Amino acid sequence: MILESFAAGPLGCNCTLVIDETTKTAIVVDPGGDLAKIEARLAKHGAVVKAIVHTHTHIDHVGATADLQRGTRAAARIHEADQFLYSILPIQASLLGMGTPPPSAELDTWLQDDEVISLGAVDLHVLHTPGHTPGSCCFEVRTRGEEQVVVLAGDTLFQQSVGRTDLWGGDHDALLRSIRGKLFALPDPTRVICGHGPDTTLGAEKRTNPFVRVR
């Protein structure tokens, strides 16, 4: 598996490419902007996009979705509980001072909790983790047959912090339940790629994150 994460878009959303090395097919997670950068990274690996998925639908995580979809014809998917956020992109853009919002992509079937999206030997397991938004999801990614797991946490969990819950549909108590009940059930060494900023591990956050530490 090739896993490449990089900041994309005006607010530095971490866009992640999940690529099966054998089939050279890819899932793009959170294309927040900078379409040319995303396309260049895909071209470097010779990868063809099969799906575009989102940890949530705040505008900084979907900024390049429509243009990427038009260029690849890949299915674009969100959790159904975030559909209302996708319908108010102009309001989101105005609030964040981002000017004209991006065009809407054609959304495919909704992401489902516990669903597994397979790409060659790579499995992306959907974990519905409401709190930051009602439809927030994290993605547990692994190569089939291997123990190493990487979690794409979106804006649910950060290094030494958690996602904000003061925007539409945010729920702080639900966020903490999602982190403790779903993410912290995974092994401590699990690498976490956050929605913004540096990576961390679940073990480190259990020990030191002031919002959710458990020991």
C-alpha positions in Angstrom: 0.0 0.0 0.0 1.1 3.5 -0.8 -0.2 6.1 1.7 0.6 9.7 1.0 -0.8 12.7 3.0 -0.2 16.4 2.3 -1.8 19.7 3.0 -4.3 20.9 0.4 -6.5 23.9 0.3 -6.6 27.3 2.0 -6.9 25.9 5.5 -4.3 23.2 5.1 -6.6 20.1 5.2 -4.6 16.9 5.0 -5.6 15.1 1.8 -4.6 11.5 1.8 -4.0 9.2 -1.2 -4.6 5.5 -0.5 -3.1 3.5 -3.3 -2.9 -0.3 -4.0 0.5 -0.9 -5.3 -0.5 -3.8 -7.5 -3.6 -2.4 -9.2 -2.4 1.2 -9.1 -6.0 2.2 -8.1 -6.6 4.9 -5.5 -9.0 6.3 -3.0 -8.7 10.1 -2.4 -9.6 11.1 1.1 -10.6 14.7 1.8 -9.6 16.6 -1.4 -9.8 20.0 0.3 -8.3 22.0 -2.5 -5.2 22.4 -4.7 -6.5 20.1 -7.5 -3.3 20.4 -9.5 -1.3 19.2 -6.5 -3.6 16.2 -6.0 -3.4 15.3 -9.7 0.4 15.6 -9.7 0.7 13.3 -6.7 -1.6 10.7 -8.4 0.3 11.0 -11.6 3.6 10.4 -9.8 2.3 7.0 -8.7 0.5 6.3 -11.9 -2.7 5.9 -10.0 -6.3 5.9 -11.2 -8.9 7.2 -8.8 -11.7 4.8 -8.0 -13.4 6.6 -5.1 -13.4 10.0 -3.3 -14.4 9.8 0.3 -14.7 12.4 3.1 -14.2 12.3 6.8 -16.9 15.1 6.9 -18.2 17.8 4.7 -16.9 21.1 6.0 -15.9 23.2 3.0 -12.1 22.9 3.7 -12.4 19.1 3.2 -14.4 19.1 0.0 -13.0 22.1 -2.0 -11.6 20.1 -4.9 -14.1 17.2 -4.9 -16.2 18.3 -7.8 -13.3 19.1 -10.1 -11.5 15.8 -9.1 -14.7 13.9 -9.8 -15.1 15.5 -13.2 -11.6 14.6 -14.2 -11.8 11.0 -12.9 -15.5 10.0 -12.9 -14.9 8.5 -9.5 -17.7 8.1 -7.0 -17.8 10.8 -4.3 -19.2 9.7 -0.9 -20.1 11.2 2.4 -22.1 10.0 5.4 -25.8 10.8 5.1 -25.9 12.7 8.4 -23.6 15.4 6.8 -25.8 15.9 3.7 -27.2 19.1 5.2 -23.7 20.5 5.4 -23.1 19.8 1.8 -26.2 21.8 0.9 -25.0 24.9 2.7 -21.5 25.3 1.2 -22.2 28.9 0.3 -22.9 29.7 4.0 -19.8 27.8 5.0 -17.7 29.7 2.5 -19.1 33.1 3.6 -18.4 32.3 7.3 -14.8 31.4 6.5 -14.2 34.2 4.1 -13.5 31.9 1.3 -15.5 33.7 -1.4 -17.4 31.7 -4.0 -17.9 28.1 -2.9 -16.8 25.1 -5.0 -19.4 23.5 -7.3 -21.2 20.5 -5.9 -20.1 17.1 -6.9 -22.5 14.3 -7.7 -22.7 12.3 -4.5 -22.9 8.5 -4.7 -24.2 6.1 -2.1 -23.8 7.1 1.6 -20.9 5.9 3.7 -22.0 3.3 6.2 -20.6 2.6 9.6 -18.5 -0.7 9.5 -18.5 -0.7 5.7 -15.3 -1.9 4.1 -14.2 -0.4 0.8 -11.7 -2.6 -0.9 -9.0 -1.6 -3.3 -6.9 -4.6 -4.5 -5.3 -5.8 -1.3 -6.1 -2.6 0.6 -9.2 -2.3 2.9 -10.6 1.0 4.1 -12.9 0.4 7.1 -15.5 3.1 7.8 -16.0 4.2 11.4 -18.9 6.6 12.0 -17.6 8.9 14.6 -20.1 11.7 15.1 -19.2 14.8 17.2 -17.3 17.3 15.0 -20.2 16.9 12.6 -23.1 14.5 12.7 -21.7 12.5 9.8 -18.0 12.6 10.7 -16.2 9.4 9.9 -12.7 8.0 10.5 -11.1 5.5 8.2 -9.1 2.5 9.4 -6.8 1.6 6.6 -4.7 -1.6 6.3 -3.2 -4.0 3.7 -5.1 -7.3 4.0 -3.1 -9.9 5.9 -0.9 -7.3 7.6 -1.2 -6.1 11.2 -0.2 -2.5 10.7 -3.2 -0.1 10.8 -3.4 3.6 10.0 -6.4 5.7 11.0 -7.4 8.8 8.9 -9.1 10.8 11.7 -10.3 13.9 9.9 -11.1 16.6 12.4 -12.2 14.1 15.1 -8.8 13.7 16.8 -5.7 15.8 16.7 -2.3 15.7 18.3 -3.0 16.9 21.9 -6.4 18.1 20.9 -9.9 17.2 19.5 -12.1 18.6 16.9 -14.2 21.8 17.5 -17.9 21.3 18.1 -19.2 24.9 17.9 -20.2 24.6 14.2 -23.4 23.2 12.7 -24.4 19.9 14.4 -21.3 19.7 16.6 -21.7 17.7 19.8 -18.8 17.6 22.3 -20.1 14.7 24.3 -20.7 12.6 21.2 -17.1 13.5 20.0 -15.6 12.2 23.2 -17.7 9.0 23.0 -16.6 8.5 19.4 -12.9 8.8 20.3 -13.0 6.7 23.4 -15.4 4.1 22.1 -14.1 3.6 18.6 -10.7 5.0 18.0 -9.2 4.1 21.4 -10.4 0.5 20.9 -7.7 0.1 18.2 -4.1 -0.8 19.1 -1.9 1.9 20.8 0.8 1.9 18.1 -1.8 2.8 15.4 -0.7 5.8 13.4 -3.2 8.6 13.2 -3.2 11.0 10.2 -5.2 14.0 11.4 -7.3 16.3 9.4 -4.9 19.2 9.9 -1.4 19.3 11.4 1.0 16.5 12.4 0.4 12.8 12.8 0.2 11.1 16.2 -0.5 7.7 17.6 -3.5 6.4 19.6 -1.2 5.4 22.4 0.2 8.9 22.7 -3.2 10.5 22.8 -4.5 8.0 25.4 -1.6 9.0 27.6 -1.3 12.7 27.1 -4.3 14.3 25.3 -5.9 16.5 27.9 -9.4 16.1 26.4 -9.6 12.4 26.2 -6.6 10.7 28.0 -7.6 7.5 29.7 -4.6 6.7 31.8 
